[in-house]
Amino acid sequence: MAGGKVYSFEEVRKHNARKDCWLIIAGKVYDVTAFMEEHPGGDEVLLACTGKDATADFDDIGHTDSAKELMPQYCIGEVDAATVPAKLTYDYPSDASPEKAPTGAGAWATTLLRLAAPLLLLALALAMQSYGKAKAE
């Protein structure tokens, strides 16, 4: 490990691009920028693991021993565990908040309409088919 420096989670989180990519794995910080093109899974896999603790992602893949032997050369320090959030949350922009399910008196009508509309379209299609056959005879 180079220098044994301790980084805050927010500092590590800033390095999330192809030309500047840091990962947190098992409490250590890795600058994998130079490894991006060599990574067998491609650079997108590494980029998807930025901005969070990537330990579970790394372990789930089942890396080989030779892959694990490469890790020390990319280790640049450790992450300050006190700065790592217990759970990352996504803040929706004010104009893109997720829709809430309807509640109250109109909720049943909305549900009924969603169920009835496809049935009505099916009935219309069958009626048109029958009309077409009757007209052809």
C-alpha positions in Angstrom: 0.0 0.0 0.0 1.4 3.4 -1.0 1.8 5.6 2.0 -1.0 4.2 4.1 -3.2 7.3 3.4 -6.7 7.4 4.8 -9.4 8.8 2.5 -12.9 9.9 3.2 -15.7 8.2 1.4 -16.7 11.5 -0.3 -13.1 11.9 -1.6 -13.1 8.4 -3.1 -16.6 8.9 -4.5 -15.3 11.8 -6.7 -13.1 9.5 -8.7 -15.7 7.8 -10.9 -14.6 8.3 -14.5 -12.6 6.2 -17.0 -9.6 8.4 -16.6 -9.8 8.6 -12.8 -11.4 5.5 -11.2 -11.1 4.5 -7.5 -12.8 1.6 -5.8 -13.4 0.6 -2.2 -12.9 -3.1 -1.5 -12.7 -4.5 2.0 -11.9 -1.1 3.5 -9.0 -0.4 1.1 -8.9 2.2 -1.7 -7.7 1.1 -5.1 -6.9 3.4 -8.0 -7.8 1.1 -10.9 -7.5 3.8 -13.6 -4.4 2.0 -15.2 -6.3 -1.3 -15.1 -9.5 -0.2 -16.8 -8.5 -1.4 -20.3 -7.0 -4.7 -19.0 -10.0 -5.7 -16.8 -11.5 -8.9 -18.3 -15.0 -7.7 -17.5 -14.5 -4.4 -19.2 -14.3 -0.9 -17.8 -18.1 -0.6 -17.4 -18.0 -3.2 -14.6 -15.5 -1.1 -12.7 -17.3 2.1 -13.3 -20.5 0.6 -12.0 -18.7 -0.1 -8.7 -17.6 3.5 -8.1 -19.2 5.7 -5.4 -20.0 2.8 -3.1 -18.3 0.0 -1.1 -17.6 -2.5 -3.9 -16.7 -5.4 -1.6 -19.8 -7.4 -2.2 -19.6 -6.9 -5.9 -16.0 -8.1 -5.9 -16.7 -11.1 -3.7 -19.8 -12.1 -5.7 -17.9 -12.4 -9.0 -15.5 -15.0 -7.5 -12.2 -13.5 -8.7 -9.2 -15.9 -9.3 -6.2 -15.9 -7.0 -4.1 -14.3 -9.8 -6.6 -11.4 -9.9 -6.3 -11.0 -6.1 -2.5 -11.0 -6.4 -2.8 -7.9 -8.7 -4.6 -5.9 -6.1 -1.7 -4.6 -3.9 -0.2 -2.7 -6.8 -3.3 -0.6 -7.2 -3.9 0.0 -3.4 -3.4 3.6 -2.5 -4.7 3.7 1.0 -7.7 3.0 3.2 -11.2 4.5 3.5 -12.2 6.1 6.8 -14.9 3.7 7.9 -16.7 6.5 9.9 -17.3 8.3 6.6 -18.9 5.4 4.7 -22.7 5.7 4.9 -24.6 2.7 6.2 -26.9 2.8 3.2 -26.6 5.0 0.1 -29.8 6.7 -1.0 -30.6 8.3 -4.3 -32.1 11.8 -4.1 -34.6 12.2 -6.9 -34.6 15.6 -8.6 -37.7 17.6 -7.7 -39.2 17.2 -11.1 -38.5 13.5 -11.4 -39.8 12.1 -8.1 -41.3 8.6 -8.4 -45.1 8.4 -8.8 -47.0 7.4 -5.8 -49.8 4.8 -6.1 -53.3 6.4 -6.0 -55.1 6.1 -2.7 -58.6 7.0 -1.6 -61.9 6.9 -3.3 -60.5 7.1 -6.9 -58.0 4.2 -6.4 -60.5 1.4 -7.1 -61.7 3.2 -10.3 -58.2 3.5 -11.6 -57.5 -0.1 -10.9 -60.7 -1.2 -12.6 -60.0 1.0 -15.6 -56.5 -0.5 -16.0 -58.0 -4.0 -15.9 -61.0 -3.2 -18.1 -59.2 -1.3 -20.9 -57.3 -4.4 -22.3 -60.5 -6.5 -22.1 -62.5 -3.9 -24.0 -59.8 -3.7 -26.7 -59.9 -7.5 -27.1 -63.7 -7.5 -27.4 -63.4 -4.8 -30.0 -60.8 -6.8 -32.0 -63.0 -9.9 -31.9 -66.1 -8.0 -32.9 -64.2 -6.5 -35.9 -62.9 -9.9 -36.9 -66.5 -11.4 -36.8 -67.8 -8.4 -38.8 -65.1 -8.9 -41.4 -65.9 -12.6 -41.7 -69.6 -12.0 -42.0 -69.2 -9.3 -44.6 -66.9 -11.6 -46.7 -69.6 -14.4 -46.8 
